Amino acid sequence: MPHVVFQQYRRGKSLWTRCDGLGRVIETRDVRAVPAMLEQLWHEAAAGRVAAGFICYEAAPAMDDALAAHRPDWLPLLWFGIFDSATTSSQHPADDAQPPRIGPWQPGISREQYVRSVGRIKQYIAAGDTYQVNYTFPLHARIEGLAWPLFLRMCRAQQAEYCAYIETDEFAICSASPELFFQLEGRRIIARPMKGTSRRGRSAQEDLALRVALRNCQKNRAENAMIVDMMRNDLGRIAVRRSVQVLSAFDVEIYPTVLQMTSTVAAETDASLVEIFRALFPPASITGAPKVRTTQIIHQLEPFARGVYTGCIGWLGPGRQARFNVAIRTLAIDKRSSTGVYGVGSGIVWDSQAEGEYEECLAKARVLSAECPSFQLLETMLYDGREVFLLEEHLQRLEQSAEYFGFAFDREAVCARLRAAMGDFGATQQRVRLLLSHDGQITVEAAPLEPDRHRGPLRLRLAAKPVDTENVFLYHKTTRREVYESAKAEGDCDDVILWNQRGEATETTIANLVVELDGQLVTPPVRCGLLPGVFRRHLLETGQIAERVVLVEDLRRATRLLAVNSLRRWMPAVLL
């Protein structure tokens, strides 16, 4: 029995839509039959049913015979289930099954073939045939086991808004796409092409700087504007006169590992589904410009059918309602042969570097095997008998980390939960732990603050190995404490001093580091790879300490060594 599920992720909240009551399946491998089947889907939706499925990239010639594409591979060109209804819920589906075993990913073309093709694309660009080519190739791997838990893992890893899962006896499709192809709501049609990418920062502040840089990057803006112009032109073919609008341009969206630039284009239309697809398909962002000539170049240079990758997956229902993604970050599994195909690619322009583009494409498959352990954001606070010490600073840090990781955060709800807990504390000092889950759930734990068990200064040793400044969890207080726990287990001491790959001291596993050097109390800058501690911030803002890079060798010549946090404040220390 076919199984179709859609997932939308927004700011820590997930919505799951399950299609129920399968009546029949509409599918074809004949490109000439695609328009008639799109008309069938339209009539089914008008009759009150829900049609959900996919259209492969190779269906492009059905929309315009000037568009070039290979013959379809093992997947149907078009596959849709016709369902009685669709049910949406925020309840997470069961995910207790083990993900499948995935063999090593093998690229469908060699590095040398890729470099040659990029060279040919640049020749076409120089000749004026194209401005940009979205050049792709498949990765193949053996996949043994259930596809559903793999889809759930992809959803957790990507945190995308347009995820889709389709499974039949023959195949399974797992799509974690962040890109909207189009959404139809009555006469209103909206498209949100995605073009322009940047790496994530390590904090909300770094993200902000990188978002500004991406938004102002002339190269990325030019590429995005090119795709937007194509989309405006495509929508203009079916739009009510003068109704095409760019609602927003060069927006930068945050995803777990990258920042993406998007723009939103809208129009009014009375077009049917087949008319919409004839105007828009395949999506502009995964072909290039101009579309017809570029698909011909793609057909010449790409030796494989793309399949559902860079096609679209979605649904349509009663009342002219429809939503389709651009099927990127999408895995297709042939259950009969236990093989998976994951398409990767990038937009090639004149100044693209072939070697770097190839490595970036190979890296995109890592999301399929990467573990995504769940974690919570954490604040450890001191209730001093009257109030929480530096509460506002704790809340600000929590909110910044929630923004960075995409956690749902409700400040009023957090404060209300804290007030309720403090009503039971009385005048007793408490060690308070505030935990925030991805979906915004709040947990408050408290215990009487125990006296400091150390009769003398903290005995510190240097960690045996450095921390990596690119590890984002160093900059946020979370329940992911593997780095700290492994470091603290290394020696007979009260705590250890961490240091980075540049030989710079950073912090201890429970406190920030303050060192007296040359008559001044200094603390390492956050960029060295450490938590921006709340008490550390207070000391900096009140002028009691200053920031300075502290090398490991500086620790031996320091006049004083101190550990500081908001729970114990100042803690004298010695280096063993």
Phi, psi and omega per residue, in radians:
M1 nan 2.140 3.115
P2 -1.034 2.572 -3.042
H3 -2.284 2.110 -3.092
V4 -2.251 2.199 -3.135
V5 -2.403 2.463 3.023
F6 -2.086 2.570 3.105
Q7 -2.296 2.377 3.034
Q8 -2.082 2.264 3.134
Y9 -2.018 2.238 3.090
R10 -2.526 2.044 3.001
R11 0.809 0.954 3.060
G12 1.463 -0.091 -3.134
K13 -1.965 2.415 3.111
S14 -2.059 2.402 3.004
L15 -2.008 2.284 -3.103
W16 -2.008 2.217 3.124
T17 -2.017 2.097 -3.132
R18 -1.921 2.279 3.096
C19 -1.510 2.253 -3.023
D20 -2.119 2.656 3.022
G21 1.253 1.060 -3.140
L22 -1.118 2.209 3.079
G23 -1.683 -0.909 3.124
R24 -2.751 2.998 3.121
V25 -2.039 2.351 3.023
I26 -1.926 2.103 -3.120
E27 -2.633 2.761 3.076
T28 -2.753 2.665 2.978
R29 -1.967 0.091 -3.106
D30 -1.791 2.020 -3.082
V31 -1.068 -0.518 -3.118
R32 -1.224 -0.370 -3.097
A33 -1.529 -0.182 -3.023
V34 -1.053 -0.855 -3.121
P35 -1.005 -0.743 -3.140
A36 -1.116 -0.620 3.138
M37 -1.272 -0.583 3.027
L38 -1.093 -0.662 3.066
E39 -1.115 -0.705 3.088
Q40 -1.045 -0.773 3.132
L41 -1.055 -0.721 -3.141
W42 -1.077 -0.742 3.136
H43 -1.205 -0.648 3.096
E44 -1.080 -0.760 3.129
A45 -1.151 -0.711 3.126
A46 -1.102 -0.459 3.125
A47 -1.475 0.061 3.047
G48 1.770 0.085 3.139
R49 -1.734 2.961 3.134
V50 -1.949 2.206 3.067
A51 -1.882 2.234 -3.095
A52 -2.397 2.327 -3.135
G53 3.014 -2.639 -3.040
F54 -2.482 2.809 3.022
I55 -2.267 2.209 -3.123
C56 -1.343 2.729 3.098
Y57 -0.967 -0.632 -3.070
E58 -1.208 -0.040 3.021
A59 -1.393 -0.055 -3.069
A60 -0.914 -0.798 -3.125
P61 -1.070 -0.338 3.081
A62 -1.191 -0.439 -3.126
M63 -1.535 -0.589 -3.130
D64 -2.754 2.013 -3.049
D65 -1.215 -0.070 3.024
A66 -1.405 -0.300 3.109
L67 -1.358 2.373 -3.085
A68 -1.786 2.483 3.074
A69 -2.815 2.768 3.079
H70 -1.260 2.942 2.987
R71 -1.206 2.658 -3.107
P72 -1.094 2.634 3.124
D73 -1.588 -2.346 -3.037
W74 -1.403 -0.278 3.108
L75 -1.534 2.658 2.966
P76 -1.080 2.667 3.038
L77 -1.158 -0.651 -3.124
L78 -2.425 2.335 3.076
W79 -2.497 2.167 3.082
F80 -2.460 2.367 2.946
G81 -1.604 2.483 3.080
I82 -1.818 2.028 -3.004
F83 -2.024 2.706 3.088
D84 -1.211 -0.642 -3.042
S85 -2.803 3.032 3.034
A86 -2.371 2.363 -3.088
T87 -2.017 2.238 -3.127
T88 -1.918 2.368 -3.105
S89 -2.574 2.675 3.033
S90 -1.565 -0.069 -3.133
Q91 -1.302 2.212 -3.107
H92 -1.230 2.308 3.117
P93 -1.142 2.822 3.102
A94 -1.067 2.380 -3.113
D95 -2.423 0.670 -3.073
D96 -1.508 -0.098 3.128
A97 -1.369 2.695 3.134
Q98 -1.389 2.431 3.047
P99 -1.090 2.744 -3.109
P100 -1.234 2.837 3.024
R101 -1.431 2.232 -3.093
I102 -2.026 2.150 3.094
G103 -1.296 3.096 3.139
P104 -1.111 2.463 3.127
W105 -1.390 2.261 -3.130
Q106 -1.984 2.130 3.128
P107 -1.188 2.511 -3.134
G108 -1.278 -0.285 3.072
I109 -2.317 2.755 3.132
S110 -1.441 2.880 3.064
R111 -1.002 -0.725 -3.107
E112 -1.119 -0.728 3.092
Q113 -1.087 -0.719 -3.136
Y114 -1.089 -0.831 -3.117
V115 -1.067 -0.730 3.117
R116 -1.088 -0.726 -3.128
S117 -1.145 -0.716 3.093
V118 -1.079 -0.684 3.070
G119 -1.060 -0.723 3.100
R120 -1.134 -0.698 3.120
I121 -1.054 -0.738 3.129
K122 -1.125 -0.571 3.053
Q123 -1.133 -0.724 3.095
Y124 -1.122 -0.681 3.105
I125 -1.111 -0.784 -3.139
A126 -1.084 -0.575 -3.128
A127 -1.420 -0.105 3.129
G128 1.483 0.193 3.130
D129 -1.271 -0.561 -3.047
T130 -2.663 2.778 3.064
Y131 -1.791 -0.527 -3.097
Q132 -2.758 2.432 3.100
V133 -2.162 2.183 3.038
N134 -1.468 1.695 -3.025
Y135 -1.674 2.262 -3.036
T136 -2.302 2.874 2.980
F137 -2.687 2.770 -3.105
P138 -1.599 2.651 2.909
L139 -1.945 2.389 -3.100
H140 -2.053 2.503 3.061
A141 -2.677 2.698 3.016
R142 -1.411 2.310 -3.108
I143 -2.244 2.071 -3.091
E144 -2.140 2.063 3.136
G145 2.285 -2.929 -3.057
L146 -1.422 2.414 3.139
A147 -1.404 -0.536 -3.041
W148 -0.987 -0.884 3.125
P149 -1.115 -0.475 3.059
L150 -1.186 -0.720 3.069
F151 -1.042 -0.774 3.132
L152 -1.082 -0.682 3.102
R153 -1.140 -0.693 3.084
M154 -1.091 -0.699 3.114
C155 -1.081 -0.778 3.134
R156 -1.109 -0.703 -3.079
A157 -1.246 -0.672 -3.017
Q158 -1.597 -0.531 -3.108
Q159 0.875 0.862 -3.064
A160 -1.728 2.842 -3.023
E161 -1.645 -0.232 -3.009
Y162 -2.237 0.922 -3.138
C163 -1.422 2.604 -3.126
A164 -2.612 2.526 3.114
Y165 -2.318 2.216 3.093
I166 -2.317 2.212 3.107
E167 -2.358 2.350 3.019
T168 -2.228 -3.038 3.085
D169 -1.174 -0.441 -3.060
E170 -1.682 -0.575 -3.012
F171 -2.603 2.862 3.007
A172 -2.369 2.409 3.106
I173 -2.066 2.162 3.102
C174 -2.081 1.912 -3.090
S175 -2.090 2.204 3.079
A176 -2.071 0.970 -3.019
S177 -1.402 2.377 3.025
P178 -1.617 -0.018 -2.953
E179 -1.929 2.253 3.055
L180 -1.488 2.195 3.011
F181 -1.343 -1.112 3.000
F182 -2.746 2.704 3.031
Q183 -2.244 2.291 3.140
L184 -1.976 2.221 3.093
E185 -2.310 1.633 -3.047
G186 1.186 -2.080 3.111
R187 -1.596 -0.135 -3.054
R188 -1.577 2.207 3.070
I189 -2.121 2.339 -3.094
I190 -2.206 2.378 3.036
A191 -2.201 2.571 -3.109
R192 -2.359 1.323 3.139
P193 -1.124 2.557 -3.078
M194 -2.085 2.125 3.085
K195 -2.756 2.150 -3.094
G196 2.074 2.131 -3.017
T197 -2.383 2.556 3.022
S198 -2.510 2.752 3.062
R199 -1.222 2.788 2.996
R200 -1.355 2.726 2.947
G201 -1.506 -3.000 -3.129
R202 -1.808 -0.046 -3.137
S203 -2.670 2.967 3.108
A204 -1.084 -0.620 3.127
Q205 -1.166 -0.763 3.099
E206 -1.131 -0.698 3.098
D207 -1.016 -0.749 -3.130
L208 -1.049 -0.783 3.132
A209 -1.107 -0.721 -3.137
L210 -1.233 -0.574 3.082
R211 -1.134 -0.742 3.101
V212 -1.105 -0.750 -3.134
A213 -1.108 -0.742 3.128
L214 -1.147 -0.767 -3.129
R215 -1.069 -0.573 -3.089
N216 -1.672 0.000 -3.120
C217 -1.249 2.059 -3.058
Q218 -1.116 -0.657 -3.138
K219 -1.107 -0.856 -3.134
N220 -1.170 -0.654 3.104
R221 -1.112 -0.705 -3.134
A222 -1.125 -0.743 3.128
E223 -1.153 -0.725 3.135
N224 -1.144 -0.762 -3.134
A225 -1.085 -0.625 3.119
M226 -1.080 -0.784 3.141
I227 -1.199 -0.663 3.110
V228 -1.098 -0.730 3.102
D229 -1.069 -0.704 3.083
M230 -1.090 -0.752 -3.117
M231 -1.168 -0.686 3.083
R232 -1.062 -0.741 3.135
N233 -1.141 -0.761 3.136
D234 -1.104 -0.800 3.128
L235 -1.128 -0.582 3.141
G236 -1.048 -0.385 -3.138
R237 -1.259 -0.390 -3.100
I238 -2.140 -0.006 -3.001
A239 -1.481 2.627 2.908
V240 -1.029 2.465 -3.047
R241 -0.895 2.278 3.085
R242 1.098 0.408 -3.122
S243 -1.752 -0.144 -3.124
V244 -1.253 2.232 -3.120
Q245 -2.375 2.502 2.924
V246 -1.605 1.817 -3.073
L247 -1.242 -0.646 3.077
S248 -2.705 2.564 -3.109
A249 -2.230 2.484 3.017
F250 1.066 0.664 3.013
D251 -1.270 2.569 3.121
V252 -2.033 2.077 -3.122
E253 -1.820 2.597 -3.088
I254 -1.771 2.271 3.024
Y255 -2.194 2.932 -3.003
P256 -0.932 -0.638 -3.064
T257 -2.087 -0.245 -3.073
V258 -2.441 2.838 2.914
L259 -1.832 2.396 -3.107
Q260 -2.166 2.418 3.082
M261 -1.631 2.275 3.106
T262 -2.291 2.797 2.975
S263 -2.357 2.708 -3.080
T264 -2.104 2.188 -3.125
V265 -2.110 2.404 -3.102
A266 -2.376 2.806 3.100
A267 -2.780 2.894 2.963
E268 -1.753 2.402 -3.108
T269 -2.610 2.597 2.994
D270 -1.906 0.210 -3.039
A271 -1.192 2.633 3.024
S272 -1.446 3.075 -3.111
L273 -1.076 -0.784 -3.110
V274 -1.149 -0.613 3.095
E275 -1.183 -0.657 3.093
I276 -1.106 -0.806 -3.121
F277 -1.186 -0.620 3.091
R278 -1.109 -0.532 -3.136
A279 -1.459 -0.600 -2.937
L280 -1.888 -0.477 -2.956
F281 -1.559 2.480 -0.107
P282 -1.299 2.818 -3.091
P283 -0.983 2.450 -3.087
A284 -1.088 -0.591 -3.025
S285 -1.231 -0.282 -3.097
I286 -1.996 0.222 3.006
T287 -1.974 -1.259 -3.087
G288 2.415 -2.954 -3.072
A289 -2.363 2.396 -0.168
P290 -1.231 2.694 -2.937
K291 -1.140 -0.863 -3.034
V292 -1.084 -0.918 -3.115
R293 -1.104 -0.644 -3.100
T294 -1.202 -0.642 3.071
T295 -1.115 -0.550 3.087
Q296 -1.180 -0.686 3.086
I297 -1.157 -0.746 3.098
I298 -1.031 -0.785 -3.141
H299 -1.057 -0.629 -3.136
Q300 -1.272 -0.672 -2.990
L301 -1.639 -0.511 -3.136
E302 -1.613 2.036 -3.050
P303 -1.407 -0.116 -3.048
F304 -2.059 2.664 2.914
A305 -1.177 2.443 3.115
R306 -1.348 -0.518 -3.091
G307 1.299 -2.485 -3.127
V308 -1.218 -0.424 3.112
Y309 -1.040 2.228 -3.073
T310 1.206 0.091 2.891
G311 -1.458 -2.385 3.111
C312 -2.647 2.683 3.130
I313 -2.314 2.378 3.134
G314 3.096 -2.765 -3.035
W315 -2.567 2.805 2.949
L316 -2.468 2.586 -3.072
G317 -2.475 -3.013 -3.088
P318 -1.071 2.734 3.057
G319 1.295 0.525 -3.132
R320 0.959 0.862 3.079
Q321 -1.908 2.284 3.116
A322 -2.767 2.641 3.016
R323 -2.630 2.248 3.128
F324 -2.288 2.447 3.052
N325 -1.605 2.940 2.864
V326 -1.586 2.093 -2.947
A327 -1.383 1.228 2.953
I328 -1.761 2.938 -3.059
R329 0.848 0.877 -2.976
T330 -2.245 2.270 -3.135
L331 -1.918 2.296 3.035
A332 -1.984 2.234 -3.104
I333 -2.000 2.163 3.006
D334 -1.524 1.816 -3.045
K335 -1.210 -0.406 -3.125
R336 -1.244 -0.601 -3.129
S337 -1.900 -0.011 -3.116
S338 0.967 0.761 3.095
T339 -2.145 2.566 3.117
G340 -2.059 2.578 3.086
V341 -2.189 2.176 3.136
Y342 -2.185 1.947 -3.126
G343 -1.387 2.473 3.077
V344 -2.370 2.721 3.135
G345 -3.134 -3.136 3.126
S346 -2.807 2.820 3.114
G347 -1.389 2.092 -3.135
I348 -1.690 2.168 3.061
V349 -2.128 -3.079 -3.007
W350 -1.032 -0.673 -3.047
D351 -1.723 0.251 3.095
S352 -1.147 2.467 3.097
Q353 -1.744 2.010 -2.989
A354 -1.038 -0.787 -3.094
E355 -1.077 -0.807 -3.138
G356 -1.135 -0.686 3.116
E357 -1.110 -0.694 -3.124
Y358 -1.138 -0.788 3.130
E359 -1.112 -0.673 3.124
E360 -1.119 -0.679 3.105
C361 -1.111 -0.779 3.133
L362 -1.081 -0.644 -3.101
A363 -1.168 -0.400 -3.072
K364 -1.167 -0.339 3.125
A365 -1.384 -0.183 -3.088
R366 -1.126 -0.426 -3.132
V367 -1.110 -0.355 -3.099
L368 -1.379 -0.378 -3.112
S369 -2.038 -0.167 -3.106
A370 -1.225 2.347 3.043
E371 -1.369 2.503 -3.136
C372 -2.176 1.272 -3.098
P373 -1.080 2.407 3.124
S374 -1.287 2.673 3.115
F375 -2.652 2.920 3.079
Q376 -2.115 2.675 2.959
L377 -1.402 2.584 -2.962
L378 -2.406 2.384 2.928
E379 -2.236 2.206 3.054
T380 -1.844 2.107 -2.942
M381 -2.260 2.798 3.089
L382 -1.843 2.098 2.914
Y383 -1.648 2.018 -2.960
D384 -1.598 0.216 -3.119
G385 1.853 -0.283 3.101
R386 -2.245 -0.713 -3.066
E387 -2.705 3.008 3.066
V388 -1.472 2.166 -3.135
F389 -1.131 2.203 3.108
L390 0.997 0.737 -3.089
L391 -1.054 -0.786 -3.096
E392 -1.052 -0.702 3.121
E393 -1.145 -0.677 3.079
H394 -1.095 -0.769 -3.124
L395 -1.142 -0.675 3.121
Q396 -1.119 -0.751 3.121
R397 -1.126 -0.738 3.122
L398 -1.067 -0.753 -3.129
E399 -1.139 -0.685 3.122
Q400 -1.137 -0.722 3.107
S401 -1.203 -0.634 3.086
A402 -1.090 -0.722 3.095
E403 -1.100 -0.742 -3.093
Y404 -1.107 -0.808 -3.049
F405 -1.580 -0.031 -3.140
G406 1.329 0.492 3.090
F407 -1.423 2.529 2.987
A408 -1.218 2.318 -3.098
F409 -2.425 2.161 3.092
D410 -2.135 1.793 -3.059
R411 -1.031 -0.744 -3.118
E412 -1.094 -0.704 3.131
A413 -1.158 -0.685 3.108
V414 -1.096 -0.821 -3.122
C415 -1.122 -0.684 3.124
A416 -1.110 -0.711 3.127
R417 -1.152 -0.685 3.105
L418 -1.139 -0.767 -3.140
R419 -1.067 -0.723 3.126
A420 -1.086 -0.702 3.135
A421 -1.200 -0.701 -3.086
M422 -1.176 -0.353 3.100
G423 -1.096 -0.350 3.141
D424 -1.714 -0.061 -3.023
F425 -1.403 -0.568 -3.044
G426 1.141 -2.462 -3.115
A427 -1.700 0.131 -3.100
T428 -1.446 2.303 3.062
Q429 -1.121 2.394 -3.069
Q430 -2.262 2.528 2.940
R431 -1.633 1.964 -3.000
V432 -1.896 2.237 3.059
R433 -1.959 2.121 3.085
L434 -1.890 2.129 -3.100
L435 -2.032 2.330 3.120
L436 -2.108 2.158 3.119
S437 -1.537 2.924 -3.079
H438 -0.986 -0.654 -3.083
D439 -1.551 0.160 3.081
G440 1.626 0.017 3.107
Q441 -1.166 2.430 -3.030
I442 -2.017 2.339 3.055
T443 -2.221 2.315 3.073
V444 -2.082 2.162 3.095
E445 -2.090 2.487 -3.123
A446 -2.548 2.614 3.071
A447 -2.632 2.586 3.096
P448 -0.939 2.407 -3.141
L449 -1.247 2.077 3.137
E450 -1.335 2.577 3.064
P451 -1.045 2.612 3.094
D452 -1.038 2.112 -3.063
R453 -1.396 -0.152 -3.092
H454 -1.495 2.078 -3.137
R455 -1.310 -0.455 3.130
G456 -2.222 -2.801 3.129
P457 -1.171 2.713 3.055
L458 -1.082 2.337 3.098
R459 -1.636 2.005 -3.053
L460 -1.972 2.507 2.970
R461 -2.155 2.775 3.029
L462 -1.306 2.438 3.049
A463 -1.075 2.656 -3.068
A464 -1.284 -0.460 -3.117
K465 -2.452 2.749 -3.049
P466 -1.354 2.787 2.966
V467 -1.593 2.792 -3.137
D468 -1.743 2.075 -3.089
T469 -1.112 -0.237 3.109
E470 -1.481 -0.094 3.116
N471 -1.319 1.880 -3.027
V472 -1.125 -0.403 -3.093
F473 -1.275 -0.183 3.014
L474 -1.227 -0.402 -2.994
Y475 -1.754 0.006 -3.099
H476 -2.389 2.456 3.131
K477 -1.502 1.965 -3.088
T478 -2.427 3.086 3.052
T479 -1.426 -0.013 3.030
R480 -1.429 1.632 -3.021
R481 -2.106 0.459 -3.081
E482 -1.044 -0.721 -3.125
V483 -1.057 -0.767 -3.088
Y484 -1.240 -0.737 -3.092
E485 -1.171 -0.708 3.130
S486 -1.198 -0.608 3.129
A487 -1.219 -0.716 -3.068
K488 -1.222 -0.399 -3.119
A489 -1.413 0.053 -2.981
E490 -1.430 -0.427 -3.017
G491 -2.625 2.991 3.117
D492 -1.500 1.547 -3.086
C493 -2.798 3.031 3.116
D494 -1.406 -0.566 -3.120
D495 -2.862 2.976 3.126
V496 -2.168 2.666 3.048
I497 -1.666 2.136 3.093
L498 -1.461 2.691 3.110
W499 -2.558 2.754 -3.034
N500 -1.796 -3.086 -3.065
Q501 -1.180 -0.211 3.095
R502 -1.684 0.090 -3.123
G503 1.363 0.405 3.139
E504 -1.760 2.272 3.058
A505 -1.163 2.548 -3.074
T506 -2.123 -1.097 -3.050
E507 -2.914 3.135 2.941
T508 -1.758 -3.116 -3.097
T509 -1.319 -0.243 -3.111
I510 -2.264 0.003 -3.014
A511 -2.699 2.774 2.960
N512 -1.389 2.825 -3.053
L513 -1.857 2.314 3.005
V514 -2.187 2.300 -3.067
V515 -2.250 2.382 3.026
E516 -1.618 1.987 3.129
L517 -2.243 2.247 3.096
D518 0.943 0.686 3.077
G519 1.377 0.172 -3.108
Q520 -2.259 2.420 3.047
L521 -1.460 2.116 -3.075
V522 -2.269 2.749 3.099
T523 -2.349 2.516 -3.131
P524 -1.079 2.496 3.060
P525 -1.145 2.649 -3.125
V526 -1.027 -0.562 -3.104
R527 -1.081 -0.258 3.098
C528 -1.278 -0.236 3.113
G529 1.883 1.129 -3.081
L530 -2.673 2.889 3.128
L531 -1.326 2.309 3.030
P532 -1.323 1.483 -3.049
G533 -1.080 2.565 -3.114
V534 -1.171 -0.804 3.124
F535 -1.202 -0.632 3.044
R536 -0.992 -0.796 3.116
R537 -1.053 -0.762 3.129
H538 -1.048 -0.751 -3.132
L539 -1.159 -0.646 3.099
L540 -1.181 -0.774 -3.083
E541 -1.200 -0.474 3.118
T542 -1.634 0.081 3.053
G543 1.321 0.263 -3.122
Q544 -1.402 -0.409 3.081
I545 -2.425 2.925 3.086
A546 -2.301 2.842 3.108
E547 -1.567 2.453 3.086
R548 -2.884 2.444 3.047
V549 -1.117 2.264 -3.138
V550 -2.027 1.952 3.098
L551 -1.335 2.737 3.134
V552 -0.987 -0.697 -3.129
E553 -1.207 -0.350 3.085
D554 -1.184 -0.449 -3.076
L555 -1.106 -0.577 -3.113
R556 -1.265 -0.477 -3.107
R557 -1.752 0.075 -3.124
A558 -1.190 2.471 3.082
T559 -1.236 -0.696 3.110
R560 -2.438 2.672 3.093
L561 -2.293 2.241 -3.108
L562 -2.395 2.582 2.983
A563 -1.928 2.419 -3.079
V564 -2.330 2.389 2.941
N565 -2.668 2.985 -3.032
S566 -1.328 -0.226 3.139
L567 -1.479 -0.796 -3.092
R568 -1.901 -0.156 -3.094
R569 1.068 -2.022 -3.070
W570 -1.547 2.259 3.092
M571 -2.286 1.884 3.079
P572 -1.031 2.574 -3.079
A573 -2.534 2.792 3.043
V574 -2.315 2.602 3.102
L575 -1.674 2.104 -3.123
L576 -1.354 nan nan
